[in-house]
Amino acid sequence: MKPKLSPIIAGTMTWGKWGKNLDTKGFISLIESCLQEHISTFDHADIYGGHTTEEEFGKAFSESKINRSDIQLISKCGIKYLSEKRDYGIKHYDYSEEHIVWSVENSLKNLRTDYLDVLLLHRPSPLMVVDEIASAIDKLKAQGKIKSFGLSNFTPSQTELIQKSINIDFNQIQFSATHHEAMSDGSLDFMQLHNIIPMSWNPLGTVFREENNQTQRLRLCLKKLSEKYNVDNDVILLSWILKHPSGILPVIGTTNPDRIKNALKAVSLQMDLEDWFTIWTESMGTKVP
């Protein structure tokens, strides 16, 4: 049975050394800000902060005295990333049974919890051995160390390869108004067919980070829609994602409490059909086929 996650997920990648470099009090405050807005799911990966952010979050969570049952924890494994804490020869992927099990146990220790609600394989590797992955996941589930299993950045064919040996509940992919290929390359169709819940990382795309024809068109469009619905631009972009019938869960990366509070407005915003297609049209720069 899939765990129930919040409709907006808090991404922790920039909470630590890869971004705001928050101290323990800052982590606690941000966790509490999320929970106040009914964002109860926190997305991690073992490599975030050069293998430091999970431990910093875990320390804050432990000191916060928040009940474990009130939050859901996602983490990812499989990337061997070079950092001060990991002396690998080169960045690479490892999906051996031994490494998956070790990674989960290390994440549990860092996060100061007995289980992960969701474990994701971070990126596909050409050398994945499906039966070995399945053996690791079966063992971790049987031990109660993970409740659910999924993937991250996997294509439909790669997902099907893994799914032949083990059930997949989630796939976290890049999806936004500027990166919407998953609607046309079969990824979201495949997930709907196989009852896999999509998550989207970088759900605001490059609208506010890049200056090009696409982002200029989208910003003009968002200005009009923001006035029409009386919400900020990021709420419009999140609402656009949430309207897709596959049930996409956006993973937001903001550390700003005001923007966190704002994000939940997207869940209740009912975007008109033509407005949804207007955003897609402006992103493509041409009318729909």
N, C-alpha and C positions, 0 to 999 in steps of 0.2 A: 504494500500500500504506500503510495507516494505521501511524503510529509506535506502538510499544508504550509506554504510559504507566503510571506506578505506580497501583495500585488506590486509593490515597488521594493527592490532589494538594495541595501546599502553596500556599495563596493568599498573595500578598505585599502585598496592598493596605494592611495596617496595619503593615508593617515599618518604613516610613519616616515621613514628615511627617504622614500621616493616622492615625498610631497611636503606636507605641512609639518612633519617631524614633531608631532604632538607629544607632550609628556603624559604621564599616567592620568593626571587630572583632566587633561584635554581629551584623552580617550574616553574616560568615564563620562564626561560632559556630552561628548558626541554620541555615545551609545544611548544615553538617556534622552537626548534630543530626538534620536530616531524612534525610540520606543514611545515617546510622547505623541508622535505623529503616526503611530501604528505601523511603523517600519520595523519589523521584528527579525528580519532575515539579514544576515551579514555574510558577505562573500569574501573569502580569503583565497590565497594560494600560498604554498609553502615558500615560494621564492620572493614574495613581496618584501620590499625593504632590504633586499639581499639576505633573505632568510631571517629577518628580525621582527617583522610586523605582527606575525601571529603571536609571538611571545609577549610583545608589548600589549596587544589586545587582551591576551589571557590574563596578564597581571592586572590590568584595569578591570576586567570582568570579575575577577576574583575579589578585588577590593570593593567593587560596586555593590556586592551582595544581591545583585539581580538574580532571580530564580532561573536556573537553566531551562526550565520548561517554558519560560516566557520568550525565549529567543530560539532561532534556528541558525545553525552554523554550516556554511558550505566551505569546503576547501578543495584545492586542486593539487595534483602531484604529477610527476613524470618528467619535468624539465630539470635537468642538472645544470644549474646556473652558477657561473663563477662569481664568488664574492669573498669577503674576508672570512666568512664562516665555511666556505666550501672551496677546497683546493682541487678542483677538477682541471684536467688538461685543456678541455675545450667544452663549450656549451653543447649539450647533447640531450637526448631523450632516453629514458630507461623505464620500460614497462615489464621488467622481470617481476615475478611473484615476490621475491625477496625485497626489492626496492619499494614496491607498492605497499606492502605490509609495514615495512620500516617507516615509510613516509607518513602513513596514517598514524602510527603509534607516536611518531615525533610531533605531528600536528596536535594530537590529543594532549600530549605533555605540555606543549607550548600554549595551547588554548585553555588549559586547565579544565578539561572536560573529559567525560568518559566515552563520548560518542560524537560523531559528525552526523548531522541530519542528511547531508548530501556530500558524497565524494565524486569529484569529476576528474577524468584524465585530461590534463591541461592542453595538450596538442597531439595530433596523430603522429606516429612514428612509422616509417617504412618497415621497421623491424619488429613490429608488434606481433606477438604470438598469442592468438586469441585464447587458447586453452589455459595458458599461463595467467593471463589477466583474469579469466573467469575463476580460476582456482583461488587467486588472491581475494577476489571480491566475495566469493562464497565463504571463505574462511573469516573474513572481516565481518560479514553479516551474521554468521553463526555465532561469533563472539560478541555481537552487539556493539561493535566499534563503529559501524556505519549503518545508517537506517535505509539509505537509498543510494543509487549509483547512476552516474551519467557521464557525459562527455563535454568537451569544450573545443570548439573550432573544427569539428568533424564533418565531413561531407556525407551525403546520403549513402554512398557506397562504402565508405569507411565505417559508418554507423551500422550498416547492414552486416558487415563483416564481424563486428563485435557482437551484434545482437544474435548471431547464430548460436552463441554459447551462453549469453547472459542477458537478462532483461535490462533495458535502458529506460530511465525515467525522465532525464533532462539532457539537453544539449545547449550549451551557452555559445552563442555565435555573435559575430559583429552584425548589428542591424540597426539602421536609423534612416532618417529621411535622405541622408547623403550616401548611405551604403545599404541599398535595398535589394541587392541581387538575390538574396535568399527567397524572394517572392517569385523570381523568374527562373532560378536554376534548379528548382525542385526541392530545395532544402525544407521549406516550411510545409509543402505538400506532404513530403515524406514523414515529417514529424506528426502531422495530423493523422496520417494513415496508420501510424504505429503507436499512437497515444504517448508521444514524447513531448514534454513541455519545453518550449524554447525559452531561453533567457537571452537578453541582448546586452552585450557590453558596449560601452561608448554610445549610449542611446541618443545623445544629442548630435552625434556625428561631428562633422567639421564645420557646421553652420557658423559658429562663432570663433573658430580657430584658423580658418583659412580664407583668403580673399581671392575668389575666382568667380567666373560667370554663374556657376551653380549656386554658390553661397549667396551671391548678390541677389539672384532671383528669389531664393528662399527667404532671405531677410525681408524683402519687400512684401512678399506674400504673408509672412508671419506678422508683420506690422499691422496689416489689415485684419487678420484673424484674431490677433491679440486684442484689438479694439472691439471686434465683434463679440468675443466671448468674455471680455474683461478679465483676462488672465495674462500672465507673462509668457514670453516666447517658449521657454523650456516646457511649460505646461502643455502648450499646443503640440510640441514635438513628442512628448511622452504620450499624450492622448492619441496621436496618430499611430503610434506603435501598439497601444493597447486595443485599438479598434480591430486589429487583425484577428480573425477567428481562431487562429492557432493558440491564443492565450499566452502571448509573449509576456515575460516578466522582465521589465527593464532593470538593469543594474546601474544605479546612479553613483557617480564618483565624488559628488560635492562634499566638502567638509563645512559648508556654510549652513548654520541652523535655519536661517530664513529660507534658503533654497530647499532644504529638506522639508520644511513645513509646507512650502509651495507645491512640492512634487505631488503630494497626495491629491491635489485638486484635479490632477489628470485622470484619476480613477473614476470620478463622478462626472467629468465633462462628457457630454454627448455631442460629438462632432458630427455635423451634417455630412451626408455622403459626398456631395459635390465639393465640400471643403477638403475632405480627405483626398479626393482625386486631384484637386488643385495643387496640393502640396507635392503629390507624386509627379504631376505634370511639370511643375516648376523645377523639381529636382532633375528630371530627365531633360528638360529644355525642349520638349516636344509633346504633342498630344498623345494620348494613349493609342495603341495600335487599333 
